[in-house]
Amino acid sequence: MTAADLAQSISRELPYLRRYARALTGSQTAGDNYAAATLEAILSDRGLMAGDDTRLSLFRTFHAIWQSSGQPVELEGQTPQEARAQSHLRKLTPNSREALLLRTIEELRYDQIAKVMQVEQPEAEELVQIALSEMSNTLSGKVMVIEDETIIAMDLKGIVLAMGHEVTGIARTHKAAVELAHERRPDLILADIQLADGSSGVEAVNELISDLGDLPVIFITAFPERLLTGDRPEPAFLISKPYSEEQVRSAVSQAMFFASTEGLSAA
């Protein structure tokens, strides 16, 4: 592969590496720092991209850097909430959360996860199951759903309730979302991008964050790459449509670890 072909191939996969990185750290800044370090390593040693396809090599290089950093990352100037989240993360089985994200959010096969994490496939499968068990039973909180399609909204509500969380309500428009959140502040928001009245779920979320303070948000979209351009503040958690129940459960569990409110309770 020529240098130009490699650069083009990496460029196609980079938005998804950035999505994975920020889901691990709960921070756009920290996630992008890790992604940048990955690119720097590859520029220094193109041999890192040899062997597997571009995506697996890129994620494998990232994972090696993430592991060597002594993850989870400690950020200067952490808020008390961020510090509590990092403390929570340290209690999880090592590598389990990474395996879960690679499986559910990035949709890698178990044999691919094993290559990325440099483990045997049975260990990769076990790590995913451990993560599902540990994360789903740790925190419960209040979740608001912003979704204009009734069937999808009810499906999301059912998944969230089955996880032991409370659903504060479902909003179909920007205006309804703002009103609902002000009536009862959620710990987490699940939001579609395009809403029933033509309004933007992103704009609704931005208004809520401006009014209520920082909130973890999971965006659900058929075009995740459109929100991963690096041109503006971007969401830490993205689910691609069509989604699976496993993806939603994983993203909700991840996002709850970074919730900035005091309303979460230990299960």
C-alpha positions in Angstrom: 0.0 0.0 0.0 1.4 3.4 -1.0 1.6 6.2 1.5 -1.2 8.0 -0.2 -3.4 4.9 -0.2 -2.6 4.3 3.5 -3.5 7.9 4.4 -6.8 7.6 2.6 -7.6 4.3 4.2 -6.9 5.7 7.7 -8.9 8.8 7.0 -12.0 6.6 6.3 -11.6 4.8 9.6 -10.5 7.7 11.8 -14.1 8.9 12.7 -14.8 5.5 14.2 -11.5 5.4 16.1 -12.4 8.8 17.6 -15.8 7.6 18.6 -14.3 4.6 20.3 -11.7 6.7 22.1 -14.1 9.2 23.5 -16.5 6.5 24.7 -13.6 5.0 26.6 -12.6 8.3 28.2 -16.0 10.1 28.3 -14.3 13.2 26.9 -13.9 14.5 23.4 -10.5 16.1 24.3 -9.0 13.1 26.0 -10.3 10.7 23.3 -8.9 12.9 20.5 -5.6 13.1 22.3 -5.4 9.3 22.2 -6.4 9.2 18.6 -3.7 11.8 17.8 -1.1 9.7 19.6 -2.1 6.7 17.6 -1.6 8.6 14.3 1.8 9.8 15.5 2.9 6.3 16.3 1.9 5.1 12.8 3.7 8.0 11.2 6.8 6.9 13.1 6.4 3.3 12.3 4.4 2.3 9.2 5.0 -1.3 10.2 2.2 -0.9 12.7 -0.3 -1.0 9.8 1.1 -4.2 8.3 -0.8 -7.5 8.3 -4.5 -6.9 9.1 -6.9 -4.6 7.4 -6.6 -0.9 8.2 -9.3 -0.7 10.8 -8.0 -3.5 12.9 -4.4 -2.2 12.7 -5.5 1.3 13.6 -7.5 0.0 16.6 -4.7 -2.3 17.7 -2.2 0.5 17.7 -4.6 2.6 19.7 -5.2 -0.1 22.2 -1.5 -0.6 22.8 -1.1 3.1 23.5 -4.2 3.1 25.8 -2.9 0.1 27.7 0.6 1.6 28.1 -0.9 4.8 29.5 -2.2 3.0 32.6 -5.8 3.7 31.6 -8.3 5.0 32.7 -6.8 8.4 31.9 -6.4 11.0 34.7 -7.1 14.5 33.4 -5.8 17.7 35.0 -8.6 19.8 36.4 -11.1 17.0 36.7 -14.4 17.9 38.2 -15.5 15.9 41.3 -18.0 14.1 39.1 -15.3 13.1 36.6 -13.0 11.9 39.4 -15.9 9.7 40.8 -16.4 8.3 37.3 -12.7 7.4 36.9 -12.8 5.8 40.4 -15.7 3.7 39.3 -14.0 2.6 36.2 -10.9 1.4 38.1 -13.1 -1.1 39.8 -14.0 -2.9 36.5 -12.2 -5.9 35.3 -9.3 -4.8 33.1 -10.0 -4.8 29.4 -13.6 -5.7 29.8 -15.1 -2.3 28.9 -12.8 -2.0 25.9 -13.9 -5.4 24.6 -17.6 -4.4 25.2 -17.2 -1.2 23.2 -15.4 -2.9 20.3 -18.2 -5.5 20.2 -21.3 -3.4 20.6 -20.5 0.1 19.4 -17.8 -0.7 16.8 -19.5 -4.0 15.9 -16.3 -6.0 15.6 -16.4 -9.8 15.6 -14.9 -11.6 18.5 -11.9 -12.8 16.4 -11.3 -9.2 15.4 -11.6 -8.0 19.0 -9.0 -10.6 19.9 -6.6 -9.2 17.3 -7.1 -5.7 18.4 -6.5 -6.5 22.1 -3.9 -9.1 21.4 -5.7 -11.9 23.3 -7.2 -15.3 22.4 -10.8 -15.2 21.1 -12.3 -17.1 24.1 -10.8 -14.4 26.4 -12.3 -11.7 24.2 -15.7 -13.3 24.4 -15.4 -13.7 28.2 -14.4 -10.0 28.6 -17.5 -8.8 26.8 -19.8 -10.9 29.1 -18.0 -9.7 32.2 -18.4 -6.1 31.1 -22.1 -6.6 30.5 -22.6 -8.0 33.9 -20.4 -5.5 35.8 -21.7 -2.3 34.1 -25.4 -3.1 33.9 -25.7 -3.7 37.6 -23.7 -0.7 38.9 -25.7 2.5 38.5 -29.3 3.4 38.0 -30.6 6.8 37.0 -33.2 8.9 35.2 -33.2 8.8 31.4 -35.0 11.0 28.9 -35.7 9.9 25.4 -35.8 12.4 22.5 -37.2 10.4 19.5 -40.0 11.2 17.0 -40.6 7.6 15.8 -43.1 6.0 18.2 -41.9 2.4 17.7 -38.3 3.3 18.2 -39.1 5.5 21.2 -41.0 2.7 22.9 -38.3 0.2 22.1 -35.6 2.5 23.7 -37.9 3.0 26.7 -38.3 -0.7 27.1 -34.6 -1.4 27.0 -33.8 1.3 29.5 -36.5 0.2 31.9 -35.3 -3.4 31.7 -31.8 -2.2 32.7 -33.3 -0.8 35.9 -33.3 2.9 35.0 -36.2 5.3 35.1 -37.5 6.9 32.0 -38.7 10.5 32.7 -40.5 10.7 29.4 -40.4 10.8 25.6 -40.1 14.0 23.6 -40.8 14.2 19.8 -39.8 17.8 19.2 -37.1 20.3 20.3 -39.7 22.3 22.3 -41.1 19.2 24.0 -37.6 18.0 24.9 -36.7 21.3 26.6 -40.0 21.4 28.5 -39.7 17.8 29.7 -36.1 18.2 30.8 -36.9 21.3 32.8 -39.8 19.5 34.5 -37.5 16.8 35.7 -33.7 16.9 35.1 -32.5 13.6 33.6 -29.2 11.9 34.4 -28.8 10.8 30.7 -30.4 11.7 27.4 -31.0 9.4 24.5 -31.5 11.6 21.4 -32.3 11.2 17.7 -30.8 13.7 15.3 -33.8 14.7 13.2 -37.1 15.3 15.0 -40.8 15.3 14.0 -41.2 19.0 13.4 -38.0 19.2 11.4 -36.1 20.5 14.4 -32.7 19.2 15.4 -32.0 16.8 18.3 -28.5 18.2 18.5 -29.8 21.8 18.9 -32.3 20.6 21.6 -29.5 18.9 23.5 -27.2 21.9 23.2 -29.9 24.1 24.7 -30.5 21.7 27.6 -26.8 21.5 28.4 -26.7 25.3 28.3 -29.7 25.5 30.7 -29.1 22.6 33.0 -25.3 22.0 32.9 -23.3 19.2 31.5 -25.3 16.0 30.8 -24.2 12.7 29.2 -25.9 12.2 25.9 -26.2 9.3 23.5 -27.0 10.3 20.0 -28.7 7.8 17.6 -28.2 8.4 13.9 -27.9 6.6 10.6 -24.9 8.8 9.8 -22.5 8.9 12.7 -19.6 10.2 10.6 -21.5 13.5 10.2 -21.1 14.1 13.9 -17.4 13.1 14.0 -15.8 15.7 11.8 -13.7 17.4 14.4 -15.1 20.8 13.4 -17.1 21.4 16.6 -17.9 20.0 20.0 -19.0 16.4 19.4 -20.9 13.7 21.4 -19.0 11.1 23.3 -21.5 8.4 22.6 -23.0 7.6 19.2 -25.2 4.6 18.2 -25.6 3.8 14.5 -29.1 3.1 13.1 -30.3 0.4 12.8 -29.2 -0.4 16.4 -29.3 -3.5 18.5 -30.4 -3.9 22.1 -26.9 -4.8 23.0 -25.6 -1.6 21.6 -28.1 0.5 23.5 -27.4 -1.3 26.8 -23.7 -0.9 26.3 -23.9 2.8 25.5 -26.3 3.6 28.4 -24.0 1.7 30.8 -21.0 3.6 29.5 -22.6 7.0 29.6 -23.9 6.5 33.1 -20.3 6.2 34.4 -19.8 9.8 33.2 -23.0 11.2 34.4 -22.4 14.6 36.0 -25.5 14.7 38.2 -25.9 13.6 41.8 -29.0 11.6 41.1 -27.4 8.3 40.3 -27.7 5.5 42.8 -25.6 2.4 43.3 -27.4 -0.8 42.5 
